Amino acid sequence: MPTSRQPAEDTPLDLAFAQELISPEVTRTLPVGLTIRPLSSDDYSRGHLTVLSVLTMVKDLWAAAWAAQFHAIGSVPDTYYPLVIVDNTLDRILAAGTLFVERKFRHGTGSRRLVAVVTSQQRNRLGLRVAQALVHISGKAGCYKTVGNCVDANIRE
Ligand SMILES: CC(C)(COP(=O)(O)OP(=O)(O)OC[C@H]1O[C@@H](n2cnc3c(N)ncnc32)[C@H](O)[C@@H]1OP(=O)(O)O)[C@@H](O)C(=O)NCCC(=O)NCCS
């Protein structure tokens, strides 16, 4: 798993993939005080699971189990790209997304993306920014398309 530094701070973060894969354009577009970056090995304490709970019932993982999953995901090369948007002042995650790269026999390389935003921050364009960042990575990974899934119950008229 690559180790990198969060550009805005001096604190070393153990990131799930290289920061360079994050779209500079999306980074520029974010409101002041928010950072978009790859998931870090200590993001359990920043509320990563709370963000994911808007998608589905989330099993209450202890920190050690969450960390084991983080490292298991990172041990599969060039496949999982989990990222987050963090409120720097609160040091809390507001939005999260993952790109999952699929290698197919008939269509080459495709990808799926999943996006979640904490309830209090929905409709503030954070979901859009996460989706744009995932599509950017998808292009860098050579995917011919990226598919976003959403259950009907979450679709608003
Ligand atoms: C769906 C979700 C990721 C969107 O993120 P967001 O930050 O709230 O949405 P944004 O402000 O970025 O909106 C982007 C666009 O999506 C639309 N949109 C947002 N949520 C929507 C929903 N639930 N149904 C339909 N359209 C939606 C917005 O109207 C906007 O459209 P526009 O560009 O035409 O104005 C977020 O609301 C969320 O996590 N919801 C709960 C979980 C979920 O449904 N995830 C989707 C996968 S199942």
The ligand as a Gaussian input file, in Angstrom:
#p B3LYP/6-31G(d) Opt

LIG

0 1
 C      -27.227000      10.552000      -3.816000
 C      -26.093000      11.380000      -3.218000
 C      -24.772000      10.636000      -3.362000
 C      -26.014000      12.710000      -4.017000
 O      -25.037000      13.561000      -3.432000
 P      -25.452000      15.040000      -3.069000
 O      -24.223000      15.749000      -2.632000
 O      -26.586000      15.003000      -2.105000
 O      -26.010000      15.579000      -4.455000
 P      -25.471000      16.811000      -5.322000
 O      -25.745000      18.081000      -4.592000
 O      -24.068000      16.571000      -5.717000
 O      -26.443000      16.710000      -6.581000
 C      -25.989000      16.408000      -7.887000
 C      -27.189000      16.162000      -8.780000
 O      -27.842000      14.948000      -8.371000
 C      -29.222000      15.194000      -8.066000
 N      -29.586000      14.342000      -6.931000
 C      -29.031000      14.351000      -5.703000
 N      -29.585000      13.394000      -4.935000
 C      -30.518000      12.773000      -5.703000
 C      -31.433000      11.690000      -5.470000
 N      -31.504000      11.063000      -4.299000
 N      -32.232000      11.320000      -6.501000
 C      -32.189000      11.947000      -7.683000
 N      -31.334000      12.962000      -7.972000
 C      -30.520000      13.369000      -6.970000
 C      -29.254000      16.669000      -7.704000
 O      -30.543000      17.218000      -7.901000
 C      -28.248000      17.238000      -8.682000
 O      -28.823000      17.366000      -9.986000
 P      -28.621000      18.671000     -10.879000
 O      -27.144000      18.732000     -11.191000
 O      -29.463000      18.427000     -12.069000
 O      -29.045000      19.809000     -10.014000
 C      -26.339000      11.706000      -1.724000
 O      -27.507000      12.479000      -1.597000
 C      -26.481000      10.458000      -0.865000
 O      -25.495000       9.960000      -0.345000
 N      -27.716000       9.959000      -0.707000
 C      -27.989000       8.761000       0.084000
 C      -27.342000       7.512000      -0.502000
 C      -27.616000       7.285000      -1.981000
 O      -28.747000       7.379000      -2.429000
 N      -26.541000       6.996000      -2.734000
 C      -26.621000       6.713000      -4.141000
 C      -26.193000       5.304000      -4.465000
 S      -27.394000       4.103000      -3.934000

